[in-house]
Amino acid sequence: MKKYILVSTLVMGMFGAFASTTQADQKAAKESKKEEYACPMKCEGKKTYSKKGKCPACTMDLKVVKR
């Protein structure tokens, strides 16, 4: 019975530590994940924008840039 209590306590402690770390990591990822947009034709080279819209040079829709 003592082994059962000890093992269940350890498992619950490990799960709690893992869950809190995961939530913190997810929050940090969301804050640092800011989408950038660029023209798919690369009219302006590597220039990026912070909002969706149209390319000022060719008027194509800007696409999300993958990092």
All heavy atoms as a GROMACS GRO file, in nm:
protein
  513
    1MET      N    1   0.082  -0.119   0.000
    1MET     CA    2   0.000   0.000   0.000
    1MET      C    3   0.087   0.126   0.000
    1MET      O    4   0.056   0.222  -0.068
    1MET     CB    5  -0.092  -0.004   0.123
    1MET     CG    6  -0.188   0.110   0.130
    1MET     SD    7  -0.306   0.097  -0.005
    1MET     CE    8  -0.415   0.226   0.033
    2LYS      N    9   0.197   0.123   0.075
    2LYS     CA   10   0.286   0.238   0.081
    2LYS      C   11   0.349   0.264  -0.056
    2LYS      O   12   0.366   0.378  -0.097
    2LYS     CB   13   0.394   0.219   0.185
    2LYS     CG   14   0.344   0.224   0.327
    2LYS     CD   15   0.457   0.207   0.424
    2LYS     CE   16   0.405   0.209   0.567
    2LYS     NZ   17   0.512   0.188   0.665
    3LYS      N   18   0.382   0.154  -0.127
    3LYS     CA   19   0.441   0.170  -0.260
    3LYS      C   20   0.340   0.235  -0.355
    3LYS      O   21   0.376   0.320  -0.437
    3LYS     CB   22   0.484   0.034  -0.317
    3LYS     CG   23   0.607  -0.022  -0.252
    3LYS     CD   24   0.647  -0.152  -0.319
    3LYS     CE   25   0.769  -0.210  -0.253
    3LYS     NZ   26   0.809  -0.337  -0.317
    4TYR      N   27   0.214   0.196  -0.345
    4TYR     CA   28   0.110   0.251  -0.430
    4TYR      C   29   0.096   0.402  -0.408
    4TYR      O   30   0.088   0.479  -0.502
    4TYR     CB   31  -0.023   0.180  -0.402
    4TYR     CG   32  -0.139   0.238  -0.480
    4TYR    CD1   33  -0.152   0.214  -0.616
    4TYR    CD2   34  -0.234   0.319  -0.418
    4TYR    CE1   35  -0.256   0.267  -0.688
    4TYR    CE2   36  -0.338   0.372  -0.489
    4TYR     CZ   37  -0.349   0.347  -0.622
    4TYR     OH   38  -0.452   0.400  -0.694
    5ILE      N   39   0.096   0.443  -0.282
    5ILE     CA   40   0.083   0.585  -0.249
    5ILE      C   41   0.206   0.661  -0.298
    5ILE      O   42   0.194   0.770  -0.356
    5ILE     CB   43   0.064   0.604  -0.097
    5ILE    CG1   44  -0.072   0.547  -0.055
    5ILE    CG2   45   0.072   0.752  -0.059
    5ILE    CD1   46  -0.094   0.541   0.094
    6LEU      N   47   0.323   0.606  -0.278
    6LEU     CA   48   0.446   0.671  -0.321
    6LEU      C   49   0.452   0.686  -0.472
    6LEU      O   50   0.481   0.794  -0.524
    6LEU     CB   51   0.568   0.591  -0.272
    6LEU     CG   52   0.705   0.646  -0.312
    6LEU    CD1   53   0.726   0.782  -0.250
    6LEU    CD2   54   0.814   0.551  -0.271
    7VAL      N   55   0.420   0.580  -0.544
    7VAL     CA   56   0.422   0.585  -0.690
    7VAL      C   57   0.318   0.683  -0.744
    7VAL      O   58   0.348   0.763  -0.833
    7VAL     CB   59   0.401   0.444  -0.750
    7VAL    CG1   60   0.378   0.451  -0.900
    7VAL    CG2   61   0.518   0.355  -0.717
    8SER      N   62   0.197   0.679  -0.690
    8SER     CA   63   0.093   0.770  -0.739
    8SER      C   64   0.129   0.916  -0.710
    8SER      O   65   0.104   1.005  -0.791
    8SER     CB   66  -0.043   0.734  -0.679
    8SER     OG   67  -0.040   0.745  -0.539
    9THR      N   68   0.191   0.942  -0.595
    9THR     CA   69   0.235   1.078  -0.563
    9THR      C   70   0.342   1.125  -0.659
    9THR      O   71   0.339   1.239  -0.708
    9THR     CB   72   0.288   1.085  -0.417
    9THR    OG1   73   0.186   1.038  -0.329
    9THR    CG2   74   0.327   1.226  -0.381
   10LEU      N   75   0.437   1.040  -0.689
   10LEU     CA   76   0.543   1.076  -0.783
   10LEU      C   77   0.488   1.103  -0.923
   10LEU      O   78   0.527   1.198  -0.990
   10LEU     CB   79   0.650   0.967  -0.788
   10LEU     CG   80   0.739   0.955  -0.664
   10LEU    CD1   81   0.827   0.831  -0.676
   10LEU    CD2   82   0.822   1.078  -0.647
   11VAL      N   83   0.397   1.018  -0.967
   11VAL     CA   84   0.338   1.035  -1.101
   11VAL      C   85   0.260   1.165  -1.108
   11VAL      O   86   0.272   1.241  -1.205
   11VAL     CB   87   0.249   0.914  -1.136
   11VAL    CG1   88   0.167   0.941  -1.261
   11VAL    CG2   89   0.334   0.790  -1.154
   12MET      N   90   0.182   1.194  -1.006
   12MET     CA   91   0.103   1.317  -1.006
   12MET      C   92   0.194   1.440  -1.001
   12MET      O   93   0.166   1.540  -1.066
   12MET     CB   94   0.005   1.316  -0.890
   12MET     CG   95  -0.106   1.213  -0.908
   12MET     SD   96  -0.209   1.190  -0.765
   12MET     CE   97  -0.290   1.344  -0.752
   13GLY      N   98   0.302   1.433  -0.927
   13GLY     CA   99   0.397   1.543  -0.920
   13GLY      C  100   0.465   1.568  -1.053
   13GLY      O  101   0.482   1.682  -1.096
   14MET      N  102   0.503   1.461  -1.120
   14MET     CA  103   0.567   1.474  -1.251
   14MET      C  104   0.470   1.531  -1.352
   14MET      O  105   0.505   1.616  -1.434
   14MET     CB  106   0.621   1.340  -1.298
   14MET     CG  107   0.742   1.294  -1.220
   14MET     SD  108   0.802   1.128  -1.256
   14MET     CE  109   0.772   1.105  -1.427
   15PHE      N  110   0.345   1.486  -1.348
   15PHE     CA  111   0.244   1.536  -1.442
   15PHE      C  112   0.219   1.685  -1.419
   15PHE      O  113   0.208   1.762  -1.514
   15PHE     CB  114   0.113   1.459  -1.427
   15PHE     CG  115   0.004   1.510  -1.516
   15PHE    CD1  116   0.008   1.488  -1.653
   15PHE    CD2  117  -0.100   1.585  -1.465
   15PHE    CE1  118  -0.091   1.537  -1.736
   15PHE    CE2  119  -0.199   1.634  -1.546
   15PHE     CZ  120  -0.194   1.611  -1.682
   16GLY      N  121   0.211   1.727  -1.294
   16GLY     CA  122   0.188   1.868  -1.263
   16GLY      C  123   0.302   1.955  -1.311
   16GLY      O  124   0.280   2.064  -1.366
   17ALA      N  125   0.424   1.910  -1.293
   17ALA     CA  126   0.540   1.988  -1.339
   17ALA      C  127   0.542   1.996  -1.491
   17ALA      O  128   0.571   2.100  -1.549
   17ALA     CB  129   0.668   1.924  -1.287
   18PHE      N  130   0.508   1.886  -1.558
   18PHE     CA  131   0.507   1.884  -1.704
   18PHE      C  132   0.398   1.975  -1.758
   18PHE      O  133   0.418   2.049  -1.853
   18PHE     CB  134   0.486   1.741  -1.755
   18PHE     CG  135   0.474   1.732  -1.903
   18PHE    CD1  136   0.584   1.749  -1.985
   18PHE    CD2  137   0.351   1.710  -1.962
   18PHE    CE1  138   0.572   1.742  -2.123
   18PHE    CE2  139   0.338   1.704  -2.099
   18PHE     CZ  140   0.449   1.719  -2.180
   19ALA      N  141   0.279   1.971  -1.698
   19ALA     CA  142   0.167   2.052  -1.746
   19ALA      C  143   0.197   2.201  -1.732
   19ALA      O  144   0.169   2.278  -1.823
   19ALA     CB  145   0.041   2.015  -1.670
   20SER      N  146   0.254   2.243  -1.621
   20SER     CA  147   0.282   2.386  -1.604
   20SER      C  148   0.391   2.433  -1.699
   20SER      O  149   0.387   2.543  -1.750
   20SER     CB  150   0.320   2.415  -1.459
   20SER     OG  151   0.441   2.351  -1.426
   21THR      N  152   0.490   2.350  -1.726
   21THR     CA  153   0.595   2.385  -1.820
   21THR      C  154   0.538   2.396  -1.961
   21THR      O  155   0.570   2.488  -2.035
   21THR     CB  156   0.708   2.280  -1.817
   21THR    OG1  157   0.757   2.272  -1.685
   21THR    CG2  158   0.819   2.317  -1.912
   22THR      N  159   0.452   2.306  -1.997
   22THR     CA  160   0.394   2.307  -2.131
   22THR      C  161   0.310   2.433  -2.151
   22THR      O  162   0.317   2.496  -2.257
   22THR     CB  163   0.306   2.182  -2.151
   22THR    OG1  164   0.387   2.067  -2.129
   22THR    CG2  165   0.250   2.176  -2.290
   23GLN      N  166   0.231   2.473  -2.055
   23GLN     CA  167   0.149   2.593  -2.067
   23GLN      C  168   0.237   2.716  -2.080
   23GLN      O  169   0.207   2.805  -2.161
   23GLN     CB  170   0.057   2.605  -1.947
   23GLN     CG  171  -0.055   2.502  -1.945
   23GLN     CD  172  -0.136   2.506  -1.816
   23GLN    OE1  173  -0.102   2.578  -1.723
   23GLN    NE2  174  -0.242   2.428  -1.811
   24ALA      N  175   0.344   2.723  -2.006
   24ALA     CA  176   0.435   2.837  -2.015
   24ALA      C  177   0.502   2.842  -2.152
   24ALA      O  178   0.517   2.949  -2.210
   24ALA     CB  179   0.540   2.830  -1.905
   25ASP      N  180   0.541   2.726  -2.203
   25ASP     CA  181   0.604   2.721  -2.336
   25ASP      C  182   0.506   2.764  -2.444
   25ASP      O  183   0.543   2.835  -2.537
   25ASP     CB  184   0.655   2.580  -2.366
   25ASP     CG  185   0.774   2.541  -2.279
   25ASP    OD1  186   0.838   2.632  -2.222
   25ASP    OD2  187   0.802   2.420  -2.270
   26GLN      N  188   0.381   2.722  -2.433
   26GLN     CA  189   0.281   2.758  -2.532
   26GLN      C  190   0.254   2.908  -2.530
   26GLN      O  191   0.240   2.972  -2.635
   26GLN     CB  192   0.151   2.681  -2.508
   26GLN     CG  193   0.160   2.535  -2.540
   26GLN     CD  194   0.034   2.459  -2.502
   26GLN    OE1  195  -0.054   2.512  -2.436
   26GLN    NE2  196   0.026   2.334  -2.544
   27LYS      N  197   0.249   2.966  -2.411
   27LYS     CA  198   0.224   3.110  -2.400
   27LYS      C  199   0.339   3.189  -2.461
   27LYS      O  200   0.318   3.286  -2.534
   27LYS     CB  201   0.205   3.148  -2.254
   27LYS     CG  202   0.166   3.292  -2.234
   27LYS     CD  203   0.141   3.324  -2.089
   27LYS     CE  204   0.102   3.469  -2.070
   27LYS     NZ  205   0.079   3.501  -1.930
   28ALA      N  206   0.461   3.146  -2.434
   28ALA     CA  207   0.578   3.214  -2.490
   28ALA      C  208   0.581   3.202  -2.641
   28ALA      O  209   0.618   3.296  -2.713
   28ALA     CB  210   0.706   3.158  -2.430
   29ALA      N  211   0.542   3.087  -2.693
   29ALA     CA  212   0.541   3.067  -2.838
   29ALA      C  213   0.438   3.157  -2.905
   29ALA      O  214   0.463   3.212  -3.012
   29ALA     CB  215   0.513   2.921  -2.870
   30LYS      N  216   0.322   3.173  -2.843
   30LYS     CA  217   0.220   3.259  -2.901
   30LYS      C  218   0.265   3.405  -2.903
   30LYS      O  219   0.239   3.477  -2.998
   30LYS     CB  220   0.090   3.248  -2.821
   30LYS     CG  221   0.012   3.123  -2.850
   30LYS     CD  222  -0.119   3.121  -2.774
   30LYS     CE  223  -0.196   2.994  -2.799
   30LYS     NZ  224  -0.321   2.991  -2.723
   31GLU      N  225   0.332   3.448  -2.795
   31GLU     CA  226   0.377   3.587  -2.788
   31GLU      C  227   0.486   3.616  -2.890
   31GLU      O  228   0.492   3.722  -2.948
   31GLU     CB  229   0.426   3.619  -2.647
   31GLU     CG  230   0.314   3.625  -2.545
   31GLU     CD  231   0.364   3.646  -2.404
   31GLU    OE1  232   0.487   3.650  -2.385
   31GLU    OE2  233   0.280   3.659  -2.314
   32SER      N  234   0.575   3.519  -2.911
   32SER     CA  235   0.684   3.542  -3.004
   32SER      C  236   0.646   3.513  -3.148
   32SER      O  237   0.719   3.547  -3.240
   32SER     CB  238   0.805   3.456  -2.965
   32SER     OG  239   0.776   3.320  -2.985
   33LYS      N  240   0.532   3.451  -3.168
   33LYS     CA  241   0.490   3.414  -3.303
   33LYS      C  242   0.410   3.530  -3.363
   33LYS      O  243   0.291   3.542  -3.346
   33LYS     CB  244   0.403   3.288  -3.300
   33LYS     CG  245   0.360   3.241  -3.436
   33LYS     CD  246   0.274   3.119  -3.430
   33LYS     CE  247   0.227   3.078  -3.567
   33LYS     NZ  248   0.134   2.966  -3.561
   34LYS      N  249   0.480   3.615  -3.433
   34LYS     CA  250   0.416   3.725  -3.504
   34LYS      C  251   0.434   3.696  -3.652
   34LYS      O  252   0.544   3.677  -3.699
   34LYS     CB  253   0.480   3.858  -3.467
   34LYS     CG  254   0.457   3.894  -3.322
   34LYS     CD  255   0.515   4.027  -3.289
   34LYS     CE  256   0.490   4.060  -3.144
   34LYS     NZ  257   0.546   4.188  -3.106
   35GLU      N  258   0.322   3.692  -3.721
   35GLU     CA  259   0.329   3.658  -3.863
   35GLU      C  260   0.384   3.776  -3.943
   35GLU      O  261   0.354   3.891  -3.914
   35GLU     CB  262   0.191   3.620  -3.914
   35GLU     CG  263   0.141   3.489  -3.857
   35GLU     CD  264   0.007   3.449  -3.915
   35GLU    OE1  265  -0.070   3.538  -3.957
   35GLU    OE2  266  -0.019   3.329  -3.918
   36GLU      N  267   0.461   3.742  -4.042
   36GLU     CA  268   0.513   3.840  -4.135
   36GLU      C  269   0.462   3.804  -4.273
   36GLU      O  270   0.445   3.686  -4.305
   36GLU     CB  271   0.665   3.842  -4.134
   36GLU     CG  272   0.724   3.892  -4.004
   36GLU     CD  273   0.875   3.898  -4.009
   36GLU    OE1  274   0.936   3.836  -4.097
   36GLU    OE2  275   0.931   3.968  -3.924
   37TYR      N  276   0.439   3.904  -4.354
   37TYR     CA  277   0.386   3.884  -4.488
   37TYR      C  278   0.483   3.941  -4.591
   37TYR      O  279   0.550   4.040  -4.566
   37TYR     CB  280   0.249   3.953  -4.501
   37TYR     CG  281   0.148   3.899  -4.402
   37TYR    CD1  282   0.135   3.953  -4.275
   37TYR    CD2  283   0.068   3.792  -4.435
   37TYR    CE1  284   0.045   3.903  -4.185
   37TYR    CE2  285  -0.023   3.741  -4.345
   37TYR     CZ  286  -0.035   3.797  -4.220
   37TYR     OH  287  -0.124   3.745  -4.130
   38ALA      N  288   0.486   3.876  -4.707
   38ALA     CA  289   0.573   3.922  -4.816
   38ALA      C  290   0.505   3.892  -4.949
   38ALA      O  291   0.418   3.806  -4.958
   38ALA     CB  292   0.709   3.854  -4.809
   39CYS      N  293   0.550   3.960  -5.052
   39CYS     CA  294   0.496   3.938  -5.186
   39CYS      C  295   0.546   3.803  -5.238
   39CYS      O  296   0.666   3.774  -5.230
   39CYS     CB  297   0.540   4.050  -5.278
   39CYS     SG  298   0.482   4.027  -5.448
   40PRO      N  299   0.458   3.720  -5.292
   40PRO     CA  300   0.503   3.590  -5.346
   40PRO      C  301   0.592   3.606  -5.469
   40PRO      O  302   0.670   3.516  -5.501
   40PRO     CB  303   0.373   3.518  -5.379
   40PRO     CG  304   0.268   3.622  -5.388
   40PRO     CD  305   0.313   3.736  -5.302
   41MET      N  306   0.585   3.720  -5.538
   41MET     CA  307   0.668   3.744  -5.656
   41MET      C  308   0.803   3.806  -5.618
   41MET      O  309   0.887   3.827  -5.704
   41MET     CB  310   0.595   3.837  -5.753
   41MET     CG  311   0.466   3.778  -5.808
   41MET     SD  312   0.492   3.629  -5.904
   41MET     CE  313   0.575   3.695  -6.044
   42LYS      N  314   0.819   3.840  -5.490
   42LYS     CA  315   0.942   3.901  -5.439
   42LYS      C  316   0.977   4.030  -5.514
   42LYS      O  317   1.092   4.056  -5.548
   42LYS     CB  318   1.057   3.802  -5.442
   42LYS     CG  319   1.030   3.676  -5.361
   42LYS     CD  320   1.151   3.591  -5.349
   42LYS     CE  321   1.131   3.458  -5.285
   42LYS     NZ  322   1.030   3.430  -5.195
   43CYS      N  323   0.875   4.111  -5.539
   43CYS     CA  324   0.894   4.238  -5.609
   43CYS      C  325   0.989   4.330  -5.535
   43CYS      O  326   1.065   4.405  -5.597
   43CYS     CB  327   0.760   4.310  -5.624
   43CYS     SG  328   0.641   4.221  -5.725
   44GLU      N  329   0.981   4.328  -5.403
   44GLU     CA  330   1.064   4.418  -5.322
   44GLU      C  331   1.174   4.342  -5.248
   44GLU      O  332   1.216   4.383  -5.142
   44GLU     CB  333   0.976   4.492  -5.222
   44GLU     CG  334   0.871   4.576  -5.292
   44GLU     CD  335   0.781   4.650  -5.196
   44GLU    OE1  336   0.725   4.584  -5.106
   44GLU    OE2  337   0.770   4.771  -5.210
   45GLY      N  338   1.218   4.233  -5.304
   45GLY     CA  339   1.323   4.155  -5.241
   45GLY      C  340   1.273   4.081  -5.118
   45GLY      O  341   1.171   4.013  -5.122
   46LYS      N  342   1.342   4.099  -5.006
   46LYS     CA  343   1.306   4.030  -4.882
   46LYS      C  344   1.225   4.118  -4.788
   46LYS      O  345   1.213   4.088  -4.670
   46LYS     CB  346   1.432   3.981  -4.811
   46LYS     CG  347   1.504   3.874  -4.889
   46LYS     CD  348   1.621   3.820  -4.810
   46LYS     CE  349   1.691   3.710  -4.887
   46LYS     NZ  350   1.802   3.651  -4.810
   47LYS      N  351   1.168   4.225  -4.836
   47LYS     CA  352   1.090   4.315  -4.753
   47LYS      C  353   0.966   4.244  -4.702
   47LYS      O  354   0.898   4.173  -4.777
   47LYS     CB  355   1.050   4.440  -4.830
   47LYS     CG  356   0.981   4.543  -4.744
   47LYS     CD  357   0.960   4.672  -4.817
   47LYS     CE  358   0.894   4.772  -4.725
   47LYS     NZ  359   0.871   4.900  -4.794
   48THR      N  360   0.936   4.261  -4.572
   48THR     CA  361   0.818   4.198  -4.513
   48THR      C  362   0.729   4.303  -4.449
   48THR      O  363   0.772   4.415  -4.421
   48THR     CB  364   0.860   4.095  -4.405
   48THR    OG1  365   0.935   4.161  -4.304
   48THR    CG2  366   0.940   3.981  -4.465
   49TYR      N  367   0.605   4.264  -4.426
   49TYR     CA  368   0.505   4.351  -4.366
   49TYR      C  369   0.443   4.281  -4.246
   49TYR      O  370   0.438   4.158  -4.240
   49TYR     CB  371   0.396   4.386  -4.469
   49TYR     CG  372   0.450   4.456  -4.591
   49TYR    CD1  373   0.491   4.383  -4.702
   49TYR    CD2  374   0.462   4.594  -4.594
   49TYR    CE1  375   0.542   4.447  -4.814
   49TYR    CE2  376   0.513   4.658  -4.706
   49TYR     CZ  377   0.553   4.584  -4.816
   49TYR     OH  378   0.604   4.647  -4.925
   50SER      N  379   0.392   4.358  -4.153
   50SER     CA  380   0.333   4.299  -4.033
   50SER      C  381   0.184   4.271  -4.048
   50SER      O  382   0.126   4.202  -3.965
   50SER     CB  383   0.355   4.392  -3.913
   50SER     OG  384   0.296   4.517  -3.938
   51LYS      N  385   0.121   4.322  -4.152
   51LYS     CA  386  -0.022   4.302  -4.174
   51LYS      C  387  -0.049   4.247  -4.312
   51LYS      O  388   0.028   4.268  -4.405
   51LYS     CB  389  -0.097   4.434  -4.158
   51LYS     CG  390  -0.089   4.493  -4.019
   51LYS     CD  391  -0.166   4.622  -4.011
   51LYS     CE  392  -0.157   4.682  -3.872
   51LYS     NZ  393  -0.228   4.809  -3.865
   52LYS      N  394  -0.163   4.179  -4.324
   52LYS     CA  395  -0.206   4.132  -4.456
   52LYS      C  396  -0.238   4.252  -4.543
   52LYS      O  397  -0.269   4.360  -4.495
   52LYS     CB  398  -0.333   4.048  -4.444
   52LYS     CG  399  -0.315   3.915  -4.378
   52LYS     CD  400  -0.446   3.840  -4.376
   52LYS     CE  401  -0.433   3.708  -4.306
   52LYS     NZ  402  -0.560   3.636  -4.302
   53GLY      N  403  -0.233   4.230  -4.672
   53GLY     CA  404  -0.266   4.338  -4.763
   53GLY      C  405  -0.220   4.304  -4.903
   53GLY      O  406  -0.207   4.187  -4.939
   54LYS      N  407  -0.197   4.406  -4.981
   54LYS     CA  408  -0.152   4.388  -5.119
   54LYS      C  409  -0.013   4.447  -5.135
   54LYS      O  410   0.023   4.543  -5.070
   54LYS     CB  411  -0.250   4.455  -5.214
   54LYS     CG  412  -0.389   4.394  -5.209
   54LYS     CD  413  -0.462   4.415  -5.337
   54LYS     CE  414  -0.598   4.349  -5.335
   54LYS     NZ  415  -0.594   4.215  -5.382
   55CYS      N  416   0.064   4.387  -5.224
   55CYS     CA  417   0.198   4.436  -5.254
   55CYS      C  418   0.184   4.573  -5.320
   55CYS      O  419   0.107   4.588  -5.416
   55CYS     CB  420   0.268   4.338  -5.348
   55CYS     SG  421   0.428   4.397  -5.408
   56PRO      N  422   0.258   4.672  -5.273
   56PRO     CA  423   0.248   4.805  -5.335
   56PRO      C  424   0.303   4.809  -5.477
   56PRO      O  425   0.265   4.896  -5.556
   56PRO     CB  426   0.329   4.896  -5.242
   56PRO     CG  427   0.405   4.807  -5.152
   56PRO     CD  428   0.344   4.672  -5.156
   57ALA      N  429   0.389   4.715  -5.513
   57ALA     CA  430   0.450   4.716  -5.646
   57ALA      C  431   0.362   4.646  -5.750
   57ALA      O  432   0.341   4.698  -5.859
   57ALA     CB  433   0.587   4.651  -5.641
   58CYS      N  434   0.311   4.526  -5.718
   58CYS     CA  435   0.236   4.449  -5.819
   58CYS      C  436   0.090   4.423  -5.781
   58CYS      O  437   0.018   4.361  -5.858
   58CYS     CB  438   0.306   4.315  -5.845
   58CYS     SG  439   0.300   4.202  -5.705
   59THR      N  440   0.047   4.466  -5.666
   59THR     CA  441  -0.089   4.453  -5.612
   59THR      C  442  -0.136   4.309  -5.589
   59THR      O  443  -0.254   4.284  -5.576
   59THR     CB  444  -0.193   4.527  -5.700
   59THR    OG1  445  -0.204   4.462  -5.825
   59THR    CG2  446  -0.159   4.674  -5.715
   60MET      N  447  -0.043   4.215  -5.581
   60MET     CA  448  -0.080   4.077  -5.544
   60MET      C  449  -0.100   4.069  -5.393
   60MET      O  450  -0.046   4.150  -5.319
   60MET     CB  451   0.030   3.977  -5.584
   60MET     CG  452   0.040   3.954  -5.732
   60MET     SD  453   0.158   3.823  -5.771
   60MET     CE  454   0.075   3.681  -5.705
   61ASP      N  455  -0.182   3.974  -5.348
   61ASP     CA  456  -0.202   3.955  -5.206
   61ASP      C  457  -0.072   3.907  -5.140
   61ASP      O  458  -0.003   3.821  -5.194
   61ASP     CB  459  -0.311   3.849  -5.179
   61ASP     CG  460  -0.449   3.900  -5.217
   61ASP    OD1  461  -0.472   4.022  -5.211
   61ASP    OD2  462  -0.535   3.817  -5.250
   62LEU      N  463  -0.040   3.967  -5.026
   62LEU     CA  464   0.079   3.925  -4.951
   62LEU      C  465   0.055   3.789  -4.888
   62LEU      O  466  -0.056   3.760  -4.845
   62LEU     CB  467   0.114   4.028  -4.844
   62LEU     CG  468   0.146   4.170  -4.894
   62LEU    CD1  469   0.164   4.264  -4.777
   62LEU    CD2  470   0.269   4.169  -4.981
   63LYS      N  471   0.156   3.707  -4.882
   63LYS     CA  472   0.147   3.571  -4.824
   63LYS      C  473   0.229   3.565  -4.697
   63LYS      O  474   0.326   3.638  -4.680
   63LYS     CB  475   0.200   3.466  -4.923
   63LYS     CG  476   0.128   3.464  -5.056
   63LYS     CD  477  -0.013   3.416  -5.041
   63LYS     CE  478  -0.081   3.415  -5.176
   63LYS     NZ  479  -0.218   3.374  -5.171
   64VAL      N  480   0.193   3.473  -4.608
   64VAL     CA  481   0.265   3.453  -4.482
   64VAL      C  482   0.403   3.399  -4.512
   64VAL      O  483   0.420   3.307  -4.594
   64VAL     CB  484   0.189   3.356  -4.390
   64VAL    CG1  485   0.268   3.329  -4.264
   64VAL    CG2  486   0.053   3.413  -4.355
   65VAL      N  487   0.504   3.457  -4.447
   65VAL     CA  488   0.643   3.412  -4.464
   65VAL      C  489   0.672   3.307  -4.358
   65VAL      O  490   0.646   3.327  -4.240
   65VAL     CB  491   0.740   3.530  -4.447
   65VAL    CG1  492   0.883   3.482  -4.456
   65VAL    CG2  493   0.712   3.637  -4.550
   66LYS      N  494   0.723   3.191  -4.401
   66LYS     CA  495   0.763   3.086  -4.308
   66LYS      C  496   0.906   3.108  -4.267
   66LYS      O  497   0.992   3.130  -4.351
   66LYS     CB  498   0.747   2.948  -4.371
   66LYS     CG  499   0.604   2.914  -4.402
   66LYS     CD  500   0.592   2.776  -4.461
   66LYS     CE  501   0.448   2.744  -4.495
   66LYS     NZ  502   0.435   2.614  -4.556
   67ARG      N  503   0.934   3.099  -4.138
   67ARG     CA  504   1.069   3.119  -4.089
   67ARG      C  505   1.141   2.989  -4.081
   67ARG      O  506   1.100   2.888  -4.062
   67ARG     CB  507   1.067   3.183  -3.951
   67ARG     CG  508   1.017   3.324  -3.959
   67ARG     CD  509   1.025   3.385  -3.824
   67ARG     NE  510   0.972   3.519  -3.830
   67ARG     CZ  511   0.983   3.604  -3.733
   67ARG    NH1  512   1.044   3.573  -3.624
   67ARG    NH2  513   0.932   3.723  -3.744
   0.00000   0.00000   0.00000
